[in-house]
Amino acid sequence: LDPHDPAGSADALLRHRVVVAGSAQEIAGALDAYRRSGVDEVLLNPTGVLLGEGAHAAVEDLEEILAACRSFLPGDRQEAASVEPGERPGQLVG
């Protein structure tokens, strides 16, 4: 990454799938691919939306992404909380 080339750096992050952007469905697809490859924790960062459009829009985006992830997220928080770490490798929890 080059601090003197922010656009090039951003492009590299997107190209190498370090940062995922797109529709809620596209982001959910990428998160599911990460889950299937063994990733068990991700960070959803809506700061760009928060700064550009406000808190309400940022929360809406997060809700849309989580809704799109429902097919591979645990059924409820109790189920997620009852699983010991390491029991479900690659399982994303909300």
Summary of the structure (lengths in Angstrom):
residues: 94
radius of gyration: 15.1
end to end distance: 30.4
largest distance: 46.8
contacts: 201
relative contact order: 0.13
helix: 53%
strand: 0%
